[in-house]
């Protein structure tokens, strides 16, 4: 009788343990989602790394944190993910932005890196404040745009837009549905893909202070679309 009672208690505890893991705020750990994140941080960003680790763990990610070697020059923080993890990379980037108040420059690899993992590198961003001090407070931005029709789906158009901005050196590249945007120095670029009949209408625009650079970026994006 005592043995049966112990078995019953064990079953109850197991059921309680299983039910406690069904929280709604956990991420979907299906095969096409990032579930493991390695955070590498500059010594000055340890607090950010720990804060990001705590947030990701609370959402169901597997997270490791380690100190990274200081870079010789200052670069914006960035992330490496496999090509197959594009959608979940956007989700991860949104979590980083909510936690640290800035986006990551996401780099996609078609063959390198395993699906389901991501590397987040938090660099020393001291140069950003210096650049902001030198930036004029008020100026009239230049706006150059372009549009065309493509024989591909709007989803493929948006995916191509992400690849194009990354290849041109844009930072904070983010895709929201079929809308893509990113930053290049003090310039801002947008790419919007819309289904029209059996084709895709794509509109792109670049805004910034330097008219020559804005025109060059617009031309490069339009040529690569």
TALINGI-V268080 format. One record per run of one state. SS is the DSSP state (~ for helix, > for strand, _ for the rest). FROM is the first residue (numbers start at 0). TO is the last residue. If there is no record, write none. Layout:
ss=SS from=FROM to=TO
ss=SS from=FROM to=TO
This chain:
ss=_ from=0 to=0
ss=~ from=1 to=19
ss=_ from=20 to=34
ss=> from=35 to=40
ss=_ from=41 to=41
ss=~ from=42 to=57
ss=_ from=58 to=60
ss=> from=61 to=66
ss=_ from=67 to=76
ss=> from=77 to=81
ss=~ from=82 to=99
ss=_ from=100 to=103
ss=> from=104 to=108
ss=_ from=109 to=115
ss=> from=116 to=121
ss=_ from=122 to=124
ss=~ from=125 to=133
ss=_ from=134 to=140
ss=> from=141 to=149
ss=_ from=150 to=152
ss=~ from=153 to=166
ss=_ from=167 to=169
ss=> from=170 to=175
ss=_ from=176 to=177
ss=> from=178 to=183
ss=_ from=184 to=185
ss=> from=186 to=195
ss=_ from=196 to=197
ss=> from=198 to=207
ss=_ from=208 to=209
ss=~ from=210 to=223
ss=_ from=224 to=224
